Amino acid sequence: MNIQVCVGSACHLKGSPEIVELLQKAVEEHNLQDEVMLSGNFCIGKCNRIGVTVQVDDDIHVGITKENFNEFFNDHVLNKIERK
């Protein structure tokens, strides 16, 4: 699974460094280092007023914040890995 976090200026201001840190911790906590490749992208092209844009494989998710991170991770990372 490839996860790209937008780290462009708009998403950076909306918290992409925190989302990257949360993703790194969640991947380690769930022992997914061999299944998940984390990377940054300077613009995914789906800017939103709130939160950060994150691409999981071919799916783009907007508005990711510290407050909704756990729901995002469970729904779009863990559930996708479990379905494999």
Contacts in CASP RR format, 6 or more apart in sequence:
PFRMAT RR
TARGET T0000
AUTHOR 0000-0000-0000
METHOD contacts of the structure
MODEL  1
MNIQVCVGSACHLKGSPEIVELLQKAVEEHNLQDEVMLSGNFCIGKCNRI
GVTVQVDDDIHVGITKENFNEFFNDHVLNKIERK
1 35 0 8 1.000
1 36 0 8 1.000
1 37 0 8 1.000
1 56 0 8 1.000
1 57 0 8 1.000
1 77 0 8 1.000
1 80 0 8 1.000
1 81 0 8 1.000
2 36 0 8 1.000
2 37 0 8 1.000
2 39 0 8 1.000
2 55 0 8 1.000
2 56 0 8 1.000
2 57 0 8 1.000
3 23 0 8 1.000
3 36 0 8 1.000
3 37 0 8 1.000
3 38 0 8 1.000
3 39 0 8 1.000
3 54 0 8 1.000
3 55 0 8 1.000
3 56 0 8 1.000
3 77 0 8 1.000
4 38 0 8 1.000
4 39 0 8 1.000
4 40 0 8 1.000
4 41 0 8 1.000
4 44 0 8 1.000
4 54 0 8 1.000
4 55 0 8 1.000
5 11 0 8 1.000
5 16 0 8 1.000
5 19 0 8 1.000
5 20 0 8 1.000
5 23 0 8 1.000
5 38 0 8 1.000
5 39 0 8 1.000
5 40 0 8 1.000
5 41 0 8 1.000
5 52 0 8 1.000
5 53 0 8 1.000
5 54 0 8 1.000
6 16 0 8 1.000
6 40 0 8 1.000
6 41 0 8 1.000
6 42 0 8 1.000
6 43 0 8 1.000
6 44 0 8 1.000
6 45 0 8 1.000
6 52 0 8 1.000
6 53 0 8 1.000
6 54 0 8 1.000
6 55 0 8 1.000
7 16 0 8 1.000
7 17 0 8 1.000
7 20 0 8 1.000
7 40 0 8 1.000
7 41 0 8 1.000
7 42 0 8 1.000
8 16 0 8 1.000
8 41 0 8 1.000
8 42 0 8 1.000
8 43 0 8 1.000
10 47 0 8 1.000
11 47 0 8 1.000
11 51 0 8 1.000
11 52 0 8 1.000
11 53 0 8 1.000
14 50 0 8 1.000
14 51 0 8 1.000
14 52 0 8 1.000
14 63 0 8 1.000
14 65 0 8 1.000
15 51 0 8 1.000
15 52 0 8 1.000
15 65 0 8 1.000
15 66 0 8 1.000
16 52 0 8 1.000
18 66 0 8 1.000
19 52 0 8 1.000
19 54 0 8 1.000
19 64 0 8 1.000
19 65 0 8 1.000
19 66 0 8 1.000
19 69 0 8 1.000
20 38 0 8 1.000
20 40 0 8 1.000
22 66 0 8 1.000
22 69 0 8 1.000
22 73 0 8 1.000
23 38 0 8 1.000
23 54 0 8 1.000
23 73 0 8 1.000
24 38 0 8 1.000
26 69 0 8 1.000
26 73 0 8 1.000
26 77 0 8 1.000
27 33 0 8 1.000
27 36 0 8 1.000
27 38 0 8 1.000
30 78 0 8 1.000
32 77 0 8 1.000
32 81 0 8 1.000
35 81 0 8 1.000
36 77 0 8 1.000
36 81 0 8 1.000
41 55 0 8 1.000
44 53 0 8 1.000
44 54 0 8 1.000
44 55 0 8 1.000
44 60 0 8 1.000
45 53 0 8 1.000
46 53 0 8 1.000
46 60 0 8 1.000
46 62 0 8 1.000
47 53 0 8 1.000
47 62 0 8 1.000
48 62 0 8 1.000
48 63 0 8 1.000
50 63 0 8 1.000
50 65 0 8 1.000
51 62 0 8 1.000
51 63 0 8 1.000
51 64 0 8 1.000
51 65 0 8 1.000
52 63 0 8 1.000
52 64 0 8 1.000
52 65 0 8 1.000
53 60 0 8 1.000
53 61 0 8 1.000
53 62 0 8 1.000
53 63 0 8 1.000
53 64 0 8 1.000
54 60 0 8 1.000
54 61 0 8 1.000
54 64 0 8 1.000
54 72 0 8 1.000
55 61 0 8 1.000
56 76 0 8 1.000
56 77 0 8 1.000
56 80 0 8 1.000
57 80 0 8 1.000
59 76 0 8 1.000
61 72 0 8 1.000
61 76 0 8 1.000
64 72 0 8 1.000
END
